[in-house]
Amino acid sequence: MKRYCLTLDLKNDPELIAGYVEHHQQVWPEVISSIRDSGIRQMEIFQVHTRLFMIMEVDGSFTFENKQKLDADNPKVQEWETLMEQYQQRLPFAKGGEKWVLMEKIFEL
């Protein structure tokens, strides 16, 4: 399996941060299904203050392009993404429309 790591910031507001964390304790089943259907086999999100760090392990069928298309075609995922927008703050170096930014691995033990 291949692993990807991505990062994103939250807005610097304790109430919004708490709301984001709370939503992620009960992610909608349709969103979970969409994640799995795209080839993502394992996903974890870690948080420190406003910084989020996501680790995804994917199977051979996964591509970011396919995930993006599946998300765009799924009204429930779009509803979730719209809801999450109120909590998230794009990184200053993110490309247009990019939320989660792919990180580059620079070390492995």
Steps between C-alpha positions, in 0.01 A plus 500: 500500500605853432488771768427869452528776760313827466461813710246777547434770760192578702385852575655625821182497708465256792126454442550422131786262577280319754218483244729349238626237745143421607388445138789260451385288792188418294589526130194441285471142370471622140834680536663188647361291211633749246845490659507120486355485148787718374763245604598651834546211742618691808470868592602685812491872578715647775464852640720739694351844558393613151712255298352179362703206371335219300651159427334290229589147402358415158470198276604480135167637374541839675576821313447855616323575170253216549438602863431857389251379236323266743470784752368744240232250393384427857252755643549379859878537476451848354270586792771376745770700321286814512445445873875453558582826317388703801776341709784472251757757393704434191875510530652818353693299240206280394421511130163636385216288636737272692413428862705204619858541379706193417818479706835373377675229699851615586609229745436133572658276764 
